[in-house]
Amino acid sequence: TRVVARGGSVLSLPAHATPLDALQYEFGGQTLTVGDYMQRNRTSGLLILQGGAVALERYGMGSDAASRWTTFSVAKSITSTLVGAAVADGSIASLDDRVTRYLPALNGTAYADNTIRELMRMCSGVRWDETYSATGDSDIARLSQALKANRPGSMLELMASRPRAAAPGSVFNYSTGESFVLGAVVAAATGKNLSEYLSDKVWRRAGMEADAYWLLEAEGGLEMGGDNLSATLRDYGRLGRFLMHGAEAVLPNGWMALAGHPDNAVTDYGQLYAGYPLGYGYQWWSFPRGAAALPYMDGAFTAEGIFGQFIYIDPQRDLVAVVLSAWPAAWVDAAEYETYAMLATAAAALG
């Protein structure tokens, strides 16, 4: 791992005037409490902020306020933010630059045909199988094997070996490897590792209370841009707050509105998977807006990681929620929708 250093001052998170400790929500024909939610979903941390004030803060699974919890693919949304920072400071000239402008090692590979924007949308068209397979025959399993090799460069070698499966920009295909490539682009463009860049652009500015740490591909190698940043519950909340209210100095104008919502038909609401209402922005999952909006979630977007990790941001209600969990499987659809039901009820209670 590599340390993401905090700054010298800590952003205070005062108590909200409307505490949610007695919150009850409806799901699956039952009326459930916050305690029920924590137990049913093996939740280690639950934080709800509105206006920067703490309406709800709970811990479980042996965790406390000092625990740093790995959030798996939440890191994708953080890497997306660092891409935005690199655009703002001129290190990346344009999202429509070819990936190979910054990673010439990918010349002659399928990624030679791709722009950064296509990877941000998960629409490269490069073949990738994200199936969490016990038999080791998926690409995410190959990524795990490359990680175990503990050799710098092994991840980009894996990505360079992936063949093209579709035209650039034509299909959505979720890929942790793709987010690693984006992280490598940021590191190459800025001349800084992701942990140092995240510290400079976010962690020191947002008033974090603790250092975070980020998993590396190998000793001395690159950060895993698609997964495994570890931080405290409150610092994840401060991150969400910063992205709503403090990031103007480090991100392009309107960046979160762009990154948090689909900007093309392929990743639009309801188009990602059959029967699934969310869309995809730039490494952020996005809730439908307007007539198709879910109750109390219009305009919200969320970072998500396997086993039940969420940083949920609702700009309309100035609300940030963090959920840290240890689900019994990589993804549990019922637990996802129960989380949304609980958060919508909390949003309604806060007004």
C-alpha positions in Angstrom: 0.0 0.0 0.0 0.9 3.7 -0.2 -0.2 6.4 2.2 -2.6 9.2 1.2 -1.5 11.9 3.7 -4.1 14.1 5.4 -3.5 17.8 6.0 -3.0 19.8 9.1 -6.6 20.7 10.0 -9.7 18.5 10.4 -13.1 19.5 9.1 -15.6 19.4 12.0 -18.8 17.4 11.4 -21.4 18.8 14.0 -24.5 17.0 15.0 -27.6 17.5 12.8 -30.7 19.1 14.3 -32.8 16.1 13.1 -31.1 12.9 14.3 -32.1 9.7 12.5 -31.4 7.2 15.2 -35.1 6.2 15.3 -35.4 6.0 11.5 -37.8 3.3 10.2 -38.1 2.3 6.6 -40.2 -0.1 4.6 -38.7 -2.9 2.6 -39.9 -6.3 1.5 -43.2 -5.8 3.2 -41.5 -5.1 6.6 -41.0 -2.1 8.7 -37.3 -2.0 9.7 -35.1 0.0 11.9 -31.5 1.2 11.5 -30.4 -1.6 13.8 -32.2 -4.1 11.5 -30.4 -2.6 8.5 -27.0 -3.0 10.1 -27.6 -6.6 11.1 -29.3 -7.7 7.9 -26.6 -6.3 5.7 -23.5 -6.9 7.9 -22.8 -3.2 8.0 -19.6 -2.0 9.6 -20.3 1.7 9.2 -23.3 3.9 8.3 -23.0 7.7 8.1 -25.6 10.2 6.9 -24.7 13.9 6.5 -26.9 16.8 5.5 -25.4 20.2 5.2 -22.2 18.8 6.6 -23.9 17.8 9.9 -24.2 14.2 11.2 -27.8 12.9 11.2 -26.8 9.3 11.7 -23.5 7.5 12.6 -23.4 3.9 13.5 -20.6 1.2 13.6 -20.7 -2.6 13.6 -18.7 -5.7 12.7 -16.0 -4.6 15.2 -15.3 -1.3 13.5 -15.2 2.1 15.2 -14.5 5.7 14.2 -10.7 5.0 13.8 -11.1 2.0 11.6 -10.1 2.3 7.9 -12.3 0.1 5.7 -11.5 -0.9 2.2 -14.2 0.1 -0.3 -13.2 -1.9 -3.4 -14.6 -0.2 -6.5 -15.5 3.1 -4.8 -11.9 3.8 -5.8 -13.1 4.0 -9.4 -15.0 7.2 -8.6 -12.0 8.6 -6.8 -9.8 7.8 -9.8 -12.4 9.6 -12.0 -12.1 12.6 -9.7 -8.3 12.6 -10.2 -8.8 12.5 -14.0 -10.9 15.6 -13.6 -8.2 17.3 -11.4 -5.5 16.4 -14.1 -7.7 18.1 -16.7 -8.1 21.2 -14.5 -4.4 21.6 -13.9 -3.6 21.0 -17.6 -1.7 17.7 -17.1 -4.4 16.0 -19.3 -5.2 18.2 -22.3 -8.6 16.7 -23.1 -10.8 13.7 -22.3 -10.9 13.1 -26.0 -7.1 12.5 -26.1 -6.1 9.0 -27.0 -5.0 6.9 -24.0 -1.7 6.2 -25.8 -0.8 9.9 -25.6 0.0 9.2 -22.0 0.6 5.5 -22.0 2.7 4.7 -25.2 3.2 1.2 -23.9 -0.4 0.6 -25.1 0.4 1.4 -28.7 -0.3 -1.6 -30.8 -2.9 -2.9 -28.4 -6.7 -2.7 -28.5 -6.5 0.5 -26.3 -4.7 2.3 -29.1 -8.1 3.0 -30.6 -9.6 4.5 -27.4 -10.0 7.9 -25.8 -9.9 8.7 -22.1 -13.6 9.6 -22.3 -14.5 6.1 -23.6 -12.7 4.5 -20.6 -14.4 6.9 -18.2 -17.8 5.7 -19.5 -16.7 2.0 -19.4 -17.3 1.9 -23.1 -13.8 1.0 -24.6 -15.1 -2.0 -26.4 -12.0 -3.9 -25.2 -12.9 -7.4 -24.0 -13.2 -7.8 -20.2 -15.0 -10.4 -18.1 -15.7 -9.0 -14.5 -17.2 -12.3 -13.3 -16.0 -13.2 -9.8 -15.2 -16.8 -10.8 -13.9 -19.4 -8.3 -12.4 -21.3 -11.3 -10.1 -18.4 -12.2 -11.2 -18.2 -15.8 -12.4 -14.5 -15.8 -10.4 -11.3 -16.4 -11.0 -10.1 -12.8 -9.5 -13.4 -11.7 -6.5 -12.8 -14.0 -6.2 -9.4 -12.4 -6.0 -11.0 -9.0 -3.3 -13.3 -10.2 -1.3 -10.4 -11.6 -1.6 -8.7 -8.2 -0.3 -11.8 -6.5 2.7 -11.8 -8.8 3.9 -8.6 -6.9 5.7 -7.3 -10.0 5.4 -3.6 -11.2 4.0 -3.4 -14.7 2.0 -6.7 -14.5 -1.3 -4.9 -14.6 -0.6 -2.9 -17.8 0.7 -6.1 -19.4 -2.6 -7.8 -18.6 -4.6 -4.9 -20.0 -2.4 -4.8 -23.1 -3.2 -8.4 -23.8 -7.0 -7.9 -23.9 -8.4 -8.1 -27.4 -11.0 -5.8 -29.0 -14.6 -7.1 -28.7 -16.7 -4.1 -30.0 -16.2 -0.8 -31.6 -15.0 2.0 -29.3 -17.9 3.7 -27.5 -20.5 1.2 -28.7 -21.2 -0.9 -25.6 -21.1 -0.6 -21.8 -18.9 -3.2 -20.1 -17.9 -2.8 -16.5 -14.1 -3.3 -16.1 -11.9 -2.9 -13.1 -9.0 -3.2 -15.5 -10.2 -0.1 -17.4 -10.1 1.9 -14.2 -6.5 0.8 -13.6 -5.6 2.1 -17.0 -7.2 5.5 -16.1 -5.1 5.6 -12.9 -2.0 4.9 -14.9 -3.0 7.7 -17.3 -3.2 10.1 -14.3 0.1 9.0 -12.9 1.9 9.3 -16.3 0.3 12.7 -17.1 1.0 14.3 -13.7 4.3 12.7 -12.8 2.9 11.8 -9.4 1.6 8.5 -8.0 -2.2 8.4 -7.3 -1.8 8.5 -3.5 0.3 11.7 -3.6 -2.0 13.3 -6.2 -5.1 12.4 -4.1 -3.4 13.8 -1.0 -2.6 17.1 -2.8 -5.9 17.6 -4.6 -8.4 16.2 -2.0 -7.2 14.7 1.2 -5.3 17.7 2.5 -7.9 20.2 1.3 -11.0 18.3 2.6 -10.0 18.3 6.2 -9.6 14.6 6.6 -8.9 13.3 10.1 -6.7 10.3 9.2 -4.3 9.2 6.5 -5.8 6.8 4.0 -4.0 4.1 2.1 -4.3 2.6 -1.3 -3.4 -0.9 -2.5 -0.6 -1.2 -5.0 -0.1 -3.6 -7.8 3.3 -4.4 -6.3 5.9 -2.9 -4.0 6.9 0.3 -5.7 4.2 -0.1 -8.4 1.1 1.7 -9.4 -2.0 2.1 -7.3 -5.0 -0.1 -8.1 -7.0 2.7 -9.7 -10.1 0.5 -9.8 -10.2 -0.7 -6.2 -9.1 -0.9 -2.6 -8.7 2.5 -1.1 -9.0 2.4 2.7 -10.2 5.3 4.9 -12.3 6.0 7.9 -16.1 6.3 7.7 -16.1 10.0 8.5 -13.4 10.7 5.9 -15.4 9.0 3.2 -18.2 11.4 4.3 -15.9 14.4 4.1 -14.9 13.2 0.6 -18.6 13.3 -0.5 -19.0 16.7 1.1 -15.8 18.0 -0.6 -17.1 16.9 -4.0 -20.3 18.8 -3.5 -18.9 22.0 -1.9 -15.1 22.3 -2.0 -13.8 20.8 -5.2 -14.3 23.9 -7.5 -10.6 24.8 -6.9 -9.3 21.4 -8.2 -11.9 20.3 -10.8 -13.1 21.7 -14.1 -16.3 23.9 -13.9 -19.3 21.6 -13.8 -17.2 18.4 -13.4 -19.4 16.6 -10.9 -22.6 17.3 -12.9 -20.8 15.8 -15.9 -19.2 12.9 -14.1 -22.2 12.0 -12.0 -24.7 11.5 -14.8 -24.9 9.6 -18.2 -23.9 11.7 -21.2 -24.7 9.3 -24.0 -27.3 6.7 -25.0 -25.2 3.7 -24.3 -24.8 4.5 -20.6 -28.2 6.2 -20.1 -30.7 5.3 -17.4 -32.1 1.8 -17.8 -29.7 0.9 -20.6 -26.9 -0.8 -18.6 -28.7 -4.1 -17.7 -32.1 -5.5 -18.3 -34.5 -4.1 -15.6 -31.9 -2.0 -13.9 -32.9 1.7 -13.5 -29.5 3.3 -12.9 -27.2 4.8 -15.5 -23.5 5.4 -15.5 -21.6 8.7 -15.6 -17.8 8.9 -15.5 -17.1 6.0 -13.1 -20.1 7.0 -11.0 -23.5 5.2 -10.9 -26.4 7.6 -11.5 -30.0 7.6 -10.4 -32.8 8.5 -12.9 -34.0 12.1 -13.1 -37.3 13.7 -13.9 -40.4 11.5 -14.5 -38.4 8.3 -14.1 -36.8 9.3 -10.8 -36.9 7.1 -7.8 -38.6 8.7 -4.7 -36.2 11.2 -3.0 -33.3 10.2 -5.3 -33.8 12.6 -8.2 -30.3 13.7 -9.4 -28.3 11.6 -6.9 -25.3 9.5 -7.9 -23.2 7.0 -6.0 -19.8 5.3 -5.9 -20.2 1.6 -5.3 -17.9 -1.3 -4.4 -18.5 -5.0 -4.0 -19.6 -6.5 -0.7 -21.8 -3.4 0.0 -19.8 -0.2 -0.2 -21.4 3.1 -1.1 -20.7 6.9 -1.1 -24.1 8.3 -2.0 -24.3 12.0 -3.0 -27.6 13.9 -3.4 -26.7 17.5 -4.4 -30.4 18.7 -4.4 -30.7 17.8 -0.7 -27.1 18.5 0.3 -26.9 15.0 1.5 -24.0 12.5 1.7 -24.3 8.9 2.9 -21.6 6.4 3.4 -22.4 2.7 3.8 -19.5 0.2 4.6 -20.5 -3.5 4.6 -19.3 -7.1 4.5 -22.1 -8.7 2.4 -21.8 -12.5 2.2 -21.4 -12.3 -1.6 -19.7 -9.8 -4.0 -23.1 -8.4 -4.9 -26.6 -8.9 -3.4 -29.3 -7.3 -5.4 -31.8 -7.3 -2.5 -29.2 -5.6 -0.2 -28.6 -2.9 -2.9 -32.3 -2.1 -3.1 -32.7 -2.2 0.6 -29.9 0.3 0.9 -31.7 2.6 -1.5 -35.0 2.3 0.4 -33.3 3.2 3.6 -31.5 6.2 2.1 -34.7 7.5 0.4 -36.5 7.3 3.7 -33.7 9.2 5.4 -33.8 11.9 2.7 -37.5 12.2 3.2 -37.1 12.6 7.0 -34.5 15.2 6.6 -36.5 17.2 4.0 
